[in-house]
Amino acid sequence: MPHIQLDLSGTEPFIRPEEWKAIAPQVEAAAQLLEQRCGLGADFLGWLDLPVRLDSAELQRIEAAAQRIRSQSEVLVVIGIGGSYLGAQAALEFCRPTLRGKPSGGALEVFFAGTHLSGLYLKQLIRAIGGRDFSVNIISKSGTTLEPALAFRFFRRLLEERYGLAGARERIYATTDRSRGALRALAERQGYEAFVIPDDVGGRFSVLTAVGLLPLAAAGIPLDALLGGAAKAYQRYRDGNVLQNDTLRYAAARNLLYRKGKAIEVLVSYEPRLFYLAEWWKQLYGESEGKDGKGLFPASAQFTTDLHSLGQYLQDGRRHLFETVLDIETPEDGALTVPATEDDLDGLNYLAGKTLHYINRQALQGTMEAHIEGQVPNLRLILPEASPQVLGQLFYFFEKACAVSGYLLGVNPFDQPGVEAYKKNMLRLLKQP
């Protein structure tokens, strides 16, 4: 199985060898805290060895439910917010890239709801489903989070009106707490099939639990490949030596750049299929590091598109950022080749016969060189191919590096106390007469 690689050559002009030597013991100490489960938030480390200890019976139940969803429906509506949907959407778009969300070959179409409070979006989504048969996967630890809870009210009513109470019961799948909460109580009262969000796995680390696995299996993504990649990463990244472990090297590099005043990390991709992977990554790092007045601000950009809008700032603006570039190395079958034209009015016949993937890679290389010359450090994660196995590795790579990064900052990477502030104000305003 090919594995991802971390290239830090784009940081060499910015990080001195003695700085690497100085931070190595700190990184290794943070990694040891994680492995020994004695650091802040240690009660939420269930994700750490999850790829090698998944319950086979639960996995079989997920696969069976996914098959029922495919047999009974043309559409699956996944209702959740934050970690309850971003991992699944990232994996779907990575493994099964779509144009305007429409899969090919009659595959199950997956929509996401409960991700915001837009009534227009919900109305358009219901219209897009139309008369097609559909099922719902409602994902919520508590069952009371405002956005998904409201969306579920609409879709539960729609299911009950279309299929009756008994029919709706067969089409609603709940992923929630093992024993408590409003959604668990509703699932038991109504008889919905329910799957568990483990108590020791926080939402943003939950993509390899039923939270992500059920919608992915329903969409036809091979779970054995995804989980096999994550299991390989678990074994590969256990080494506590910072020089031998790419998760530790990544955590160290970004922390050293942070100490030098680089306050923003921009995750850069050159393929649209990576858009939601970047969204998942932003939540993972933003919620894990952004507390106590600390942490890098996680941003993302889609190149070459954003080079025509953000390129000037990135090249010549304030030097308070660095880039982490995701580079898919191997093109897929059927890569498009540039045709020649007789008139060559655009002057591009010199590219005739070359693939767009080749041209895209030259854009990546040229941009990295330009940005490094412009004093923007660049890290590069090389993905050997766009496969579920590689994605499983990437999920685990980012999760482990994130936990180590949080410990390096001296924060608890597994809580999110600041998230509650806006909720309190919003609920106060909603309850006002």
N, C-alpha and C positions, 0 to 999 in steps of 0.2 A: 504494500500500500504506500503510495507516495505521501510525503509529509510536507507541511508548510515550513518555510525557512525565513529567518529574520536577517535582513541586511542592514547593518548600522554604518556602512561606509559613508553615508550622507551626513553623519554626525561628527565625523573625525575632525573637521575644521573648528568644531565648537566645544568638544569635550576632550580635555587633556588626559593622557594615560594615568597621571597621578590622581586625577579625580575619580577615574574608574577604580583605582586601587583603594582609595579612601572610602568609597561608598559600598564596596563589595561586602565587608563584614555587616553593614547595616541591612543590606538586602538579604543576606543569608540568615540573619537573625529574624527578620520579618517572615521569611519563608519557614523557618523553624517554628515560629509561633503558630503559623497556619497548619503545618503538618502535625504538630503536637496538640492542636486544638485547645490552645491555652491563651489566645489573644482575645481582644475585644470582639463581642458578638459570636463567640464560639458555639453558641446554641444554634446558629444558622449555617452550619458547615455541612449540611447533608448533601449538597451538590458536589463536594470535594471528591468523593469516591463513588458517586451515583452511577457513572457509566459502567462500573464493574460489579455493582451489587443490585441492579434493577430486579425487582420481583418478576420472575418469568411468568407466573400465573397472572399478575396484573397486566403484563405486556400482552399476553394472549387475549385477555379480556378487552384490551384496547383495540387489538387487531380485529376481534370479532365484532365489536361495536362499529368500527370503521367500515367493515364489509356491509353491515346492515344499513348504515347511512348511505353508502353507494347504491345499494339495491333499492332503497325506498325513496331516494331523492335525487334531483338534478342539481340542487343547490344546498350548501351548508352555510348557515349564518353563524359565525363565531362572535360571541358577545363578550367583550372584556376590554380592559384599558391597561396601559402600561405593560408590565411584565406578563399580563394575562393574554396579550395578543402579539406583542412586537416580535418575539422569538419565532412564533409560527409564521407570521407574515414575512419575516426576513427569510426563513427557510423556504417557504413556498416560492417567493420571487427569485431566490437564488437557484433552486433546483428545477423550477418550472416557470421560466420567464414568460410573461404574458404581455400582449398588447391590449391596453385598456382593461386589464383584469380578466380577459376572456381566454380560458384554456383551449387548447386544440384537441381534436379527436374525440369530442363528446365526453371529455373528462368532467368530473364533478367540479362545479364552479363554487369557489369559496369567497364569501363576502365577510367583511368585518363591520361590526356595529358596537355601540357603546363606547367608542373611542373619543367622543366629544359630545357636545350638546346641540348640534345643528339639526333643527327640525327639517330643513330642506334636504339635507343628505339622507335622513331617515325616510322621508317621503319618496325620494328618488330611488332609494334602495328597495323599498317595498314595490315600487312600480317596476323596477328591473327584474324582480323575482316573477312578477306577473302571476300567471296561472300555473307555473311550474311547481312540482312537488319540492318541498324543502324541509330540512331539519335544522335544529338549533343546538349549539353547544354554548351554554352559559358558563362563564368562568369567573368565579369570585370567591375569595376566601371567606368573606363575611356575608355576602349577598346584599349588603346595604350601600356599597359604593354608588354614588349618585348616577354617574353616566351609564354604566352597564345595567343597573337596576331599572332605570327608566326605560332603556331600550328593550329590556326583557319584557316589560309590561306590554309593550306594543306587539312584540312577536309572539308572546304567549297568547294574547288575545286573538291574533291572526290565525295561529295554529288551531286554537279551540273552535273558532268560527268555521274554519275550513274542514277540519277533520273530526270535530267533536272532542269531548274530554278524553275519551279513551284513545282516540287516534293521536291527539296531541301528546299524550303521555308517552307514546311509543316513539315520538320524534324529538323529544327534549332530552338532552344529555347534560348533566350538571357536573362541573369540576369544581370542587369546593373543599372546605375543611373536613377532616375525618369525622368529627363528632359534634361540632357546635356551629352556631351561626344561622342566620335567616335562610340562606339557600340550602343548607343541609336539612333544616327542619322542613322546608317546602318540598325538597326532593323525597324525603321519607314519607311525607303526608300524601303526595301525589303519585309516588311510585316511579319517579324518573330514575333511569340508570345513572349512577353517580360514580365519579372517580375522585381520587384524593389528591389534594395539594399537600405535600408533606409539611409537617410542622417545622422541620429544620431546614427548609429551603425557601428563601425569600423570593418574591415575585420576579425580580429581574434576573434571578439565577435559575428560573424554573423551566426553561425551554426543553430540557431533557426529561421532564416529568410528564404526566398526563396533560398538563397545561398545553404543552406544545405537541406532544406525540399523537394525541387523538385527532386533531384537525389535520396533521401531516399525514397520518396513516389513511384518513378518509380521502385525502387528495391523491393518494397513490405513491407518496414518497416512501421509499424502502427504509423502514426503521432500523433494520439490522445494519445497513450501511452507515446511517447517521450515527447510531450508537457505537458501531465498531470503530468509526473514526474518533469519537470522543474517548473510547476506552484506550485506543492507541496513544492519544494525547496524554491521558492520565498516567500511563506508564512512562512515556517519554519525558514528561515534565516533573518527575518526582526527585530528580537529582538536585541536591541542595547547593551545588557549586554554581555560582553566578556565571562562570565562564562556560559552563556546559549546558545551561538551561535557558532556552530562549524566552520563556515567560519572565524569568528573573532579569535577563538582559534588557528586555523591553521595559519592565518596571524601573530598572535602574536608569536607563537612558532618559525616560520621560521625567523622572524625578530630578536628575541632574540639570536638565534643561529648565525645569520649573524653578529650581534654585537660582538660575541665571536670569530670571525675569520673563521667561516664556510662559505666559499665563493661559494661552489658548492652544489646544491640540486640534488640528483639522484632519479628520479622517477622509482621505481622498480616494476616489475610485474612478475607473475609466470604463466601467460597464454599468448600464442601468440596473442590471439584476442585483447590484450591490446596494441599491438605494435604501432598502429597508433594513439591511444589515447594519448600515450606518445609524439608522434610527434606533435600532436595538442597542448598539454600542453606546450611543449618547445617553440613553437612560441608565445603562449599566454603570458607566463612569460618572455621570452627573450625580446620580443619587448616592453612589458609594463614596465619592471623594468630596463632594461639595458641602462641607459643613465646618463649623468652628472657624469660619473665615478663611478656610483653606481650599485647595484643590484647583486643578486645571479646568478651564471651561471647555467642554467637548463640543466641537462643531464639525460640520461635514461639508464636502463639496463634490460635485459630479463633474469631472473633466472629460472631454475638453469643453463641454458646455459652459461651465462656470468660469473658464479662462476668458470668455468673452464678456463677462460681467464683473467678476472679482479679480481677474488676472492682474490688473494694474495695482490694486491694493496689495495683493500677495507679493508682487515683485518689488514694489517701491514704498509700500506703506509702513506703518509703525512696526518695528521689529519685535513684537511681543508674542509671536506664534511660531509653531513648528508643524510639520506635516507628517502624518503616517500614511503611506501609500499602499493600497491593496492592489497587487499585480497578479492577474490571472495569466499564467505563463503559457499554457497550451490552448490553442484555439479549438473550438468544437468542429465536428464534421460539417462540411458544406460551407466553409468560410468563403465569403464573397470575394471575388477577384475583380479588380478595377478593369473595365473594358477600355479599349482604345477608340478614339474617334478620328475621322478623316480630317476634320478642320482644326482640331486641337486648339480651339479658341481660348480655352481656359488655361492652356499651357501645362496640362497635367498628364500628357501622354507618357512622360517619363516614369509615371507610376503604373502604367498599364501592365497587367500581369501580376501585380503585387496584391496581397490580400489586405482587406481593411484591418484585420487583426495586426498584421505587420506594421501598418501605418500607425495604428493606435499605440503600439508598443514604442515606436520611435517618438511619438508625441509625449508619451510618459517619460522616456529617457531625457528628451530635450527639455521638458519642463522641470524635471528634477535638477538637471544641471543648471538651468537658469535661476531657479529659486535658491539653490545652495550658493551660487555666486552672488545672489541678492541678499545673503545672510539669513536665509530661512533653512534651518536644519531639516533634513528629510530622513525618516525611517522608512523601510520598505518591507512589507510582508509579502513573500512570494507564495502564491497559491498554485500548486502544480497543475490543477485542473478545477473545473467547476462541477464538483461531484458531491453527493451527500456525505461521502467519507471525509472529504476535505473540509466540508462545512462543519461536521462534528468536531474535527480537530480545532477549527477556528473558534467555535463557541467556547470550547474548554480552554483554549489558549487565552482568550480575552478574560474569561472569568477568573482564572487563577492569577493572571498578571494584575487584574483589578484588585483582588484581595490583598496581594503583596503590596501594591501601590498604596492602598489605604493604610496599612500598618506602617509603611514608611512615613506617611504624613502624620501618624499619631492619631488617626480617627478610627471610629468604628465603621468598617465598610458595609455593614449589614443592617444598619438602621436608616431611617429617613425622617427625623423629627421635623424638619422644615416643611415637609409636604402637608402637614396638618394645618398650618397657619391659614392658607387660603381657604381650606375647607371650612374652618370655623367661621370665617367672615362670610363666606357664601351662604352657609346654612343660616347664619344669623339674619342675613338680608332676606333670604327666601321665607323665613318664618315671620318677618315683620308684616303687619296688616297693611 
